[in-house]
Amino acid sequence: MNALFLNLASALIQGGLATAAPAAALNERTFWMPKQSSTVAPSIDAMFMAITWVSYFFFFLIVGIMVVFIVRYRQRGREIHAHGPTHHTPLEITWTIVPLIIVVIIFFGGFKGYLALATPPANSYQIDVVAQQWYWNFKYPNGAKSTDLYVPAGRPVKLVMRSEDVLHSLFIPDFRVKKDVLPSRYTVLWFQCDQPTGKDPKDDKIDLFHILHCTEYCGKDHSRMNAKVIVLPEAEFKLWEDKQARWLDEILDKDLYWDAGPKLFARCQSCHTLDGTPSTGPSWGPHDGLPAIWDRTSKGLTKFAGGGTLADIMGEGKEFTTPEDYLTNSILIPNKHLVESFGPAMPTFQGQLDSRGIRALIDFMKHIDEFDSKAKWLKTPPPEADAAAAPAATP
């Protein structure tokens, strides 16, 4: 028994104190856990397995004793003898002290592990995270943005997170990190992954990546609020970061609507459809006798929840001079003029879309008849666009 407690204490304390492990020590997925893909994963798994084996031990011990007692001390015949012992001091001390020691060891190891996970290393690479119904937006130090998380391999990464609307929670199972993302507050988590993702060795057309989940129910499309985590070698990550910071600027003005438009619309499709189907927000396609979004906006046909139409506030000397002014306002201050039958559900995109991104979306609206319901362009890109096309990047 003493040996068991010593081994337990060693496993729990080491699991709580360990904050990093060499890449060679990482394991494949087990019955309970997915693949270990970060330097903190081994210590967390050690703690988990130590507590699990303690639970196994006492479960079988207690159930085994119960079975023995049921068989040995079962009632025989109609005569009942109820004169057993009512007090046993050594036994009572044992079943009080032993669990207390185990719980103290678990607390000590767990608290050390918690402090390690709550304290990012000083040289961490910081990425700002904004959670929003229903997608993630990641912003890098050079101004680059993405809806999938790209991180450098072999370097601690610190995520500084906040929510634009409701409570979310960021969870990367392979990294063993999880943290709530709250409105009006900042939360922080960190991890380090030493193994870059890449191509499947069995099929180089398949990209390998880790999955990032939202694990706090946040509304209608909560289950779709997932993102990819792509780990790149340091040099390759730097190239991606530089290119991502200017991806929108490299697209020609005439190509904005079909090249950048669908990528930016990916942020909008949880609430807006292109085929007239009702959703959280107004469909951009024809519906209820109204034309597609650009035609009904340019003609002032949009009806507002408080009464009146867009024609009443759009024109020379009015609140909005052009349809583009109204659409820009709807993206940046979405709840100022609520469309009839819809509530104030849309978050603002201030600080997330610059003027060029907004122009790409408005141009996309103007050519909406050239796209199918999944925002796939139905035409063929010109040859010069194919030649200049870069590898696909998430905006």
C-alpha positions as CSV (number, residue, x, y, z in Angstrom):
1,M,0.0,0.0,0.0
2,N,2.8,2.4,0.8
3,A,4.4,1.7,-2.6
4,L,1.1,2.5,-4.3
5,F,0.8,5.9,-2.5
6,L,4.4,6.7,-3.3
7,N,3.9,5.9,-7.0
8,L,0.7,7.9,-7.1
9,A,2.3,10.9,-5.5
10,S,5.2,10.8,-7.9
11,A,2.9,10.5,-10.9
12,L,0.5,13.3,-9.8
13,I,3.3,15.8,-8.8
14,Q,5.3,15.2,-11.9
15,G,2.2,15.5,-14.0
16,G,1.3,18.8,-12.3
17,L,4.8,20.2,-12.4
18,A,5.7,19.3,-16.0
19,T,5.1,22.0,-18.5
20,A,6.9,20.8,-21.6
21,A,8.0,17.6,-23.2
22,P,10.2,16.9,-26.1
23,A,8.5,16.0,-29.4
24,A,9.8,12.4,-29.2
25,A,7.8,11.9,-25.9
26,L,4.5,12.7,-27.5
27,N,2.1,9.8,-28.0
28,E,-0.6,8.8,-30.5
29,R,-4.2,8.8,-29.4
30,T,-5.4,6.4,-26.7
31,F,-8.7,5.0,-25.7
32,W,-9.4,8.1,-23.5
33,M,-7.4,10.9,-25.2
34,P,-6.7,12.2,-28.7
35,K,-3.1,12.5,-30.0
36,Q,-0.7,14.5,-27.9
37,S,0.3,17.4,-30.1
38,S,1.6,20.1,-27.6
39,T,4.3,20.2,-25.0
40,V,1.8,20.5,-22.2
41,A,-0.2,17.4,-23.3
42,P,2.0,14.8,-21.5
43,S,1.7,16.4,-18.1
44,I,-2.1,16.8,-18.4
45,D,-2.5,13.2,-19.6
46,A,-0.3,12.0,-16.7
47,M,-2.5,13.7,-14.2
48,F,-5.7,12.3,-15.9
49,M,-4.4,8.7,-16.0
50,A,-3.2,8.9,-12.4
51,I,-6.6,10.0,-11.2
52,T,-8.2,7.4,-13.5
53,W,-6.2,4.5,-12.1
54,V,-6.9,5.7,-8.5
55,S,-10.6,5.6,-9.4
56,Y,-10.2,2.1,-10.9
57,F,-8.5,0.8,-7.8
58,F,-11.0,2.0,-5.3
59,F,-14.0,1.1,-7.5
60,F,-12.9,-2.6,-7.7
61,L,-11.8,-2.5,-4.0
62,I,-15.1,-1.2,-2.8
63,V,-17.3,-3.3,-5.1
64,G,-15.3,-6.4,-4.3
65,I,-15.7,-5.9,-0.6
66,M,-19.4,-5.3,-1.1
67,V,-19.8,-8.6,-3.0
68,V,-17.9,-10.5,-0.3
69,F,-20.0,-9.0,2.4
70,I,-23.2,-9.7,0.5
71,V,-22.3,-13.3,0.1
72,R,-20.7,-13.9,3.6
73,Y,-23.1,-12.0,5.7
74,R,-26.4,-12.6,3.8
75,Q,-29.4,-13.5,5.9
76,R,-29.8,-17.3,6.3
77,G,-33.3,-18.5,7.3
78,R,-35.8,-16.4,9.3
79,E,-33.6,-15.8,12.3
80,I,-31.9,-12.3,12.3
81,H,-28.8,-11.5,14.3
82,A,-28.1,-7.8,14.5
83,H,-25.3,-7.7,17.1
84,G,-22.3,-6.7,14.9
85,P,-19.7,-4.1,15.9
86,T,-20.8,-0.5,15.9
87,H,-17.5,1.2,16.0
88,H,-13.9,0.5,14.8
89,T,-11.5,3.4,15.4
90,P,-8.5,2.1,13.3
91,L,-10.7,1.4,10.3
92,E,-12.5,4.7,10.5
93,I,-9.2,6.6,10.8
94,T,-7.8,4.7,7.8
95,W,-10.7,5.4,5.5
96,T,-10.5,9.1,6.5
97,I,-6.8,9.7,6.4
98,V,-6.0,7.7,3.2
99,P,-8.6,9.6,1.0
100,L,-7.4,12.9,2.5
101,I,-3.8,12.2,1.6
102,I,-4.8,11.2,-2.0
103,V,-7.0,14.3,-2.4
104,V,-4.2,16.6,-1.1
105,I,-1.7,15.0,-3.5
106,I,-4.2,15.5,-6.4
107,F,-4.8,19.1,-5.4
108,F,-1.1,19.8,-5.2
109,G,-0.3,18.3,-8.6
110,G,-3.4,19.9,-10.2
111,F,-2.7,23.3,-8.8
112,K,0.9,23.3,-10.0
113,G,-0.3,22.2,-13.5
114,Y,-3.0,25.0,-13.4
115,L,-0.4,27.6,-12.6
116,A,1.9,26.4,-15.4
117,L,-1.0,26.6,-17.9
118,A,-2.1,30.0,-16.7
119,T,1.4,31.6,-17.0
120,P,2.5,32.0,-20.7
121,P,6.3,32.1,-21.2
122,A,7.8,35.5,-21.6
123,N,8.8,34.9,-25.3
124,S,5.3,33.8,-26.4
125,Y,4.0,34.8,-29.8
126,Q,0.8,36.7,-29.2
127,I,-2.3,36.2,-31.4
128,D,-5.5,38.2,-30.6
129,V,-8.7,36.2,-30.9
130,V,-12.3,37.5,-31.3
131,A,-15.1,35.0,-31.0
132,Q,-18.3,35.9,-32.7
133,Q,-21.5,34.1,-33.7
134,W,-20.5,31.9,-35.4
135,Y,-16.8,32.0,-36.3
136,W,-13.4,32.8,-35.0
137,N,-11.3,35.7,-36.1
138,F,-7.5,35.6,-35.4
139,K,-5.4,38.7,-35.7
140,Y,-1.5,38.6,-35.9
141,P,1.0,41.2,-34.8
142,N,1.7,42.5,-38.3
143,G,-2.1,43.0,-39.0
144,A,-2.7,39.8,-40.8
145,K,-6.1,38.2,-40.1
146,S,-7.5,34.7,-40.6
147,T,-10.5,32.6,-39.7
148,D,-8.3,29.5,-39.2
149,L,-5.5,29.6,-36.6
150,Y,-2.0,29.5,-38.0
151,V,0.9,29.1,-35.5
152,P,4.7,28.7,-35.7
153,A,6.1,25.4,-34.7
154,G,8.5,25.2,-31.8
155,R,7.5,28.4,-30.2
156,P,5.0,29.2,-27.3
157,V,1.8,30.8,-28.6
158,K,-0.3,33.1,-26.4
159,L,-4.0,33.6,-27.4
160,V,-5.6,36.8,-26.0
161,M,-9.3,36.3,-26.4
162,R,-12.6,38.2,-26.1
163,S,-16.1,37.8,-27.4
164,E,-18.1,40.2,-29.4
165,D,-21.5,38.9,-28.3
166,V,-22.2,35.8,-26.0
167,L,-20.1,33.3,-24.0
168,H,-17.9,31.1,-26.2
169,S,-15.2,28.6,-25.3
170,L,-12.0,27.8,-27.2
171,F,-10.9,24.1,-27.1
172,I,-8.1,22.4,-29.0
173,P,-8.3,18.7,-27.9
174,D,-5.0,17.7,-29.4
175,F,-3.2,20.5,-27.4
176,R,-5.2,19.8,-24.2
177,V,-6.0,23.5,-23.8
178,K,-9.5,25.1,-23.2
179,K,-10.6,28.5,-22.0
180,D,-13.9,30.4,-21.9
181,V,-14.1,33.5,-24.1
182,L,-16.2,36.2,-22.5
183,P,-17.9,39.4,-23.6
184,S,-16.3,42.6,-22.1
185,R,-13.4,40.6,-20.7
186,Y,-10.1,39.2,-21.9
187,T,-8.9,35.7,-21.2
188,V,-5.6,34.1,-22.1
189,L,-4.3,30.6,-22.9
190,W,-1.0,29.4,-24.3
191,F,0.4,26.3,-25.9
192,Q,3.4,25.1,-27.8
193,C,3.4,22.6,-30.7
194,D,6.7,21.4,-32.0
195,Q,5.4,19.2,-34.8
196,P,4.3,21.1,-38.0
197,T,1.2,19.9,-39.8
198,G,1.5,19.0,-43.4
199,K,0.3,16.5,-46.0
200,D,-1.1,13.0,-45.2
201,P,1.8,10.6,-46.0
202,K,-0.8,8.2,-47.6
203,D,-2.3,10.9,-49.8
204,D,-0.5,14.2,-50.4
205,K,-3.8,15.8,-51.5
206,I,-5.1,15.7,-48.0
207,D,-4.0,18.5,-45.6
208,L,-3.4,17.5,-42.0
209,F,-4.5,19.9,-39.2
210,H,-5.8,20.1,-35.7
211,I,-9.4,21.1,-34.9
212,L,-10.4,24.0,-32.8
213,H,-14.0,23.9,-31.3
214,C,-16.3,26.2,-29.5
215,T,-17.5,24.2,-26.5
216,E,-20.0,26.6,-25.0
217,Y,-23.5,26.6,-26.6
218,C,-23.7,30.0,-28.3
219,G,-26.8,29.8,-30.5
220,K,-28.2,28.3,-33.7
221,D,-24.9,27.5,-35.5
222,H,-22.8,26.6,-32.4
223,S,-22.0,23.2,-33.8
224,R,-20.5,24.8,-36.9
225,M,-18.2,27.1,-35.0
226,N,-15.0,25.1,-35.7
227,A,-11.7,26.2,-37.1
228,K,-8.5,24.5,-38.4
229,V,-5.2,24.8,-36.5
230,I,-2.3,24.7,-39.0
231,V,1.2,24.5,-37.5
232,L,3.9,25.8,-39.8
233,P,7.7,25.8,-39.6
234,E,9.0,29.1,-38.3
235,A,10.3,30.3,-41.7
236,E,7.2,29.1,-43.6
237,F,5.0,30.8,-41.0
238,K,6.7,34.1,-41.4
239,L,6.2,34.0,-45.2
240,W,2.5,33.1,-44.7
241,E,2.1,35.9,-42.1
242,D,3.6,38.5,-44.4
243,K,1.5,37.4,-47.4
244,Q,-1.7,37.1,-45.4
245,A,-1.3,40.7,-44.2
246,R,-1.7,42.0,-47.7
247,W,-3.8,39.2,-49.4
248,L,-6.6,41.6,-50.1
249,D,-4.4,44.3,-51.5
250,E,-2.9,42.0,-54.1
251,I,-6.2,41.3,-55.8
252,L,-7.1,43.6,-58.7
253,D,-10.1,45.9,-58.3
254,K,-12.0,44.1,-61.1
255,D,-11.4,40.7,-59.5
256,L,-12.5,41.7,-55.9
257,Y,-16.1,40.5,-56.2
258,W,-15.3,36.9,-57.4
259,D,-11.9,36.4,-55.7
260,A,-12.3,38.1,-52.3
261,G,-16.1,38.3,-52.1
262,P,-16.8,34.6,-51.4
263,K,-14.0,34.3,-48.9
264,L,-15.4,37.3,-46.9
265,F,-19.0,36.0,-47.3
266,A,-17.9,32.9,-45.4
267,R,-18.2,35.1,-42.3
268,C,-21.8,36.1,-43.2
269,Q,-23.2,32.8,-44.3
270,S,-24.3,31.7,-40.8
271,C,-26.9,34.4,-40.8
272,H,-27.5,35.3,-44.5
273,T,-28.3,32.9,-47.4
274,L,-28.0,33.5,-51.1
275,D,-31.1,31.5,-52.3
276,G,-33.9,33.3,-50.4
277,T,-34.0,30.8,-47.5
278,P,-35.0,32.4,-44.2
279,S,-32.3,32.6,-41.6
280,T,-31.1,34.7,-38.6
281,G,-30.7,37.7,-41.0
282,P,-32.3,38.8,-44.3
283,S,-31.4,36.6,-47.3
284,W,-29.2,38.3,-49.9
285,G,-31.1,36.4,-52.6
286,P,-34.6,37.1,-54.0
287,H,-37.4,36.3,-51.5
288,D,-41.0,37.3,-50.6
289,G,-41.4,39.1,-53.9
290,L,-38.3,41.2,-53.4
291,P,-35.3,41.1,-55.8
292,A,-31.7,40.2,-54.7
293,I,-30.0,42.5,-52.1
294,W,-28.4,45.0,-54.5
295,D,-31.5,45.6,-56.5
296,R,-33.7,46.0,-53.5
297,T,-31.2,48.3,-51.9
298,S,-30.5,50.5,-54.9
299,K,-34.3,50.9,-55.4
300,G,-34.9,51.6,-51.7
301,L,-37.3,48.7,-51.2
302,T,-35.9,47.5,-47.9
303,K,-38.5,47.8,-45.1
304,F,-37.5,48.7,-41.5
305,A,-38.8,47.3,-38.3
306,G,-39.8,50.7,-37.0
307,G,-41.7,51.6,-40.1
308,G,-40.7,53.2,-43.3
309,T,-38.4,52.1,-46.1
310,L,-34.9,52.7,-47.3
311,A,-36.2,55.1,-49.9
312,D,-37.2,57.5,-47.1
313,I,-33.6,57.9,-45.9
314,M,-31.6,57.5,-49.0
315,G,-30.9,60.2,-51.6
316,E,-29.4,63.6,-51.9
317,G,-29.6,65.5,-48.6
318,K,-30.7,62.4,-46.7
319,E,-29.0,60.1,-44.2
320,F,-27.5,57.9,-47.0
321,T,-26.6,59.4,-50.3
322,T,-26.0,56.1,-52.2
323,P,-26.8,52.4,-51.7
324,E,-23.2,51.8,-50.9
325,D,-23.4,54.2,-48.0
326,Y,-26.3,52.2,-46.5
327,L,-24.6,48.8,-47.0
328,T,-21.4,50.1,-45.4
329,N,-23.4,51.4,-42.4
330,S,-25.2,48.1,-42.2
331,I,-21.9,46.2,-41.9
332,L,-20.2,48.6,-39.4
333,I,-23.3,49.7,-37.4
334,P,-25.7,46.8,-38.1
335,N,-28.4,47.5,-35.5
336,K,-29.0,51.1,-36.3
337,H,-31.7,50.4,-38.9
338,L,-33.3,46.9,-38.3
339,V,-34.8,45.3,-41.3
340,E,-38.5,44.3,-40.8
341,S,-39.0,40.9,-39.1
342,F,-35.4,40.7,-37.8
343,G,-33.9,41.5,-34.4
344,P,-30.6,43.0,-33.4
345,A,-28.6,39.8,-33.9
346,M,-25.8,41.0,-36.1
347,P,-22.4,42.0,-34.6
348,T,-20.4,44.9,-35.8
349,F,-17.5,44.3,-38.2
350,Q,-15.6,47.5,-37.2
351,G,-11.9,46.8,-37.0
352,Q,-12.4,43.5,-38.8
353,L,-13.1,44.7,-42.3
354,D,-11.3,47.7,-43.9
355,S,-12.7,49.8,-46.7
356,R,-11.4,47.4,-49.4
357,G,-12.9,44.4,-47.7
358,I,-16.3,46.2,-47.5
359,R,-16.0,47.1,-51.2
360,A,-15.3,43.4,-52.0
361,L,-18.5,42.4,-50.2
362,I,-20.6,45.1,-51.8
363,D,-19.3,44.2,-55.3
364,F,-20.1,40.6,-54.4
365,M,-23.7,41.7,-53.7
366,K,-23.9,43.5,-57.1
367,H,-23.0,40.2,-58.9
368,I,-24.8,37.8,-56.7
369,D,-26.5,36.2,-59.7
370,E,-23.1,34.9,-60.8
371,F,-22.9,32.6,-57.7
372,D,-24.7,29.5,-56.5
373,S,-26.3,29.1,-53.1
374,K,-22.9,28.1,-51.6
375,A,-21.1,31.2,-52.9
376,K,-19.3,29.3,-55.6
377,W,-18.6,31.4,-58.7
378,L,-20.3,30.0,-61.8
379,K,-18.0,31.6,-64.3
380,T,-14.3,30.8,-65.2
381,P,-11.5,33.1,-63.9
382,P,-9.6,34.9,-66.7
383,P,-6.2,33.3,-67.6
384,E,-4.2,36.1,-66.1
385,A,-6.0,35.6,-62.8
386,D,-5.2,31.9,-62.8
387,A,-1.5,32.7,-63.5
388,A,-1.3,35.2,-60.7
389,A,-3.4,33.2,-58.2
390,A,-1.6,32.4,-54.9
391,P,-2.3,29.5,-52.7
392,A,-5.7,29.8,-51.0
393,A,-5.6,31.7,-47.8
394,T,-8.3,32.3,-45.2
395,P,-9.2,36.0,-44.8
